[in-house]
Amino acid sequence: MVLIMDLISIRDVEKKTIEELLDNAEKIHKGEKTVDLKGKILATLFFEASTRTKLSFQSAAMRTNMEVLDFSPGTSSLKKGESFTDTLKTIEGYADAVAIRHAMEGSARLAADVLKVPVVNGGDGGNQHPTQTLIDLFSIKKIKGKLGGLNVTLQGDLKHARTMRSLVYGLAMFGANISLIAPKGLEMDEKYLEEVKSKFGLNVRTSNTPDYSDSDVLYVCRIQAERFADQYEAQSIQQKFRIEKEDLKDAKEELAILHPLPKINEIDSAIDEMPQAKYFEQAHLGVPLRMAVLEYLLR
């Protein structure tokens, strides 16, 4: 019997497996390890818009000598009424692994149940985005040299951001100290935090007021204005949570600022040139990390 491994949620992955993936990603990034998956094919099924996730998956596949099938929903038989599951079952015969993004929560889990080839979740609604979490952990470890004991601040719309939910779980697994900063009404779900706390003994602080004075890492995501009925209120909150250069005057000199991207107006563009800005480096580290993931799934 062949064991098929999928990567649907960071909650499905053991700590030792994450450590192995991070170590392999580091070796790949340093040029100490090569991955050759020649003869294998990756299908990228992106039902939602994407730049970094889609292109880094494709780049990772090409750098491991895989071929790539790029599925386009807008020109597929979905337009004729073909079902999601029928589409998946068809593509199964064309590829050895699938990377999927879909607006529906649970879509990646459904794809994994339907398909007999490995499935990687590239984001399912507001639910999970496991490879982004692995990239975040990889970036923090590479920049700071460790994960445990760091003071990590997560700021933005913590209620709807799938990257933040997954990251809290990953950081708690490795013993980081977490501060959550969000506007009122956009805090992370308390039940989820209690679950993580019961599993890992999560050390977490919550606030509705930005403060980075003791942060080693500041991870930012946007305030989702489209979720507000009052757009004036949305603009006011966006301005309050926008990070300007002067907001960092009391921050540690070695602070690392991360962002899953795309950033809209939550970070002043002048910060891009500061040494603390690490979000583009973070995006580039997605390639060796996803190379390590593809090798793990197809090994």
C-alpha positions, 0 to 999 in steps of 0.5 A: 500500500502506498501512503499518500501524504498531504499538507492541509493544515499546520495542525496536521504536522508534527514538530519534528516534521516541521524541524526537518522541513526547516532544516532541509529548506536551509540546506537548499537555500545555502546550496548544500542540498539539491532536490531532483524530482525529474519526471514528476508533474505539479498541478497548480489549481488556483481558484483565487488570485495569487502572486507569491504562493502560485509563482513560488510553488511553480518556481520551486517545482521548476528548480526541482526539475518538475514540470508544471501544469497551470490550471486556469478556472476561467477557461476550464470546463467549470464554466460549462458547469463541471463540478469541483470534484469532477475537475479534481478527479480529471486532473488527478490523472495528469499530475503527481501532486497538486497545489490548490487555493480556493475561497471555500474553507475546507476545499483543500481537505475535500481535495485531499479526500478525493485525490490519490496524489499529494495535495498542498493547501495554498489557502482555503478561505479564512481557514489555513495556509500551512506553507505560508506558516512554514515560510514564516517560521523559516524566515524568523528562524533564519533572521533571528537564529531561533524560534523559542523565547522570541517576542513576536507581535502579530498586528492587523485583522486577526479575526479573518487572516488565515496566515495569523491563525496558522502562525499562532499555532506554529509559534506556540509549538516552538515556545514563542511569546506572542502579542496580538494587536487588533482593532476591537471586533477583529481580535482572534477567536478566543476559543481558538486561542484557548485550544492552542493554549491547552495544547502548547501552554501558549503565552499570549498578550492581547491589545487594541493599541499598537506597541512594539517596544519589546518585540523581536518580530513584528508580523503585520497583515492588513485591515480588511476594509471590505468587511466594514459596513461604515467605510469611514470607520474602516479608514479611521482604523486603517490609519490608526494601525498604519505603521510609520517610521516614527512609530518604530522610534522605541522599537528594538534596533534589531526588530524584524518586520514581516508581512505575508504580502500583498501590503496595501497601506498598512506599512509606510513605503519608506519602511521598505528601505529600513534594515528592519523590513524583511518581508521581501526576503520572507517572500523569496524564502518561499522557494526553498521552503516549498522545494523542501515540501515537494520533496517531502511529499513526493519522496 
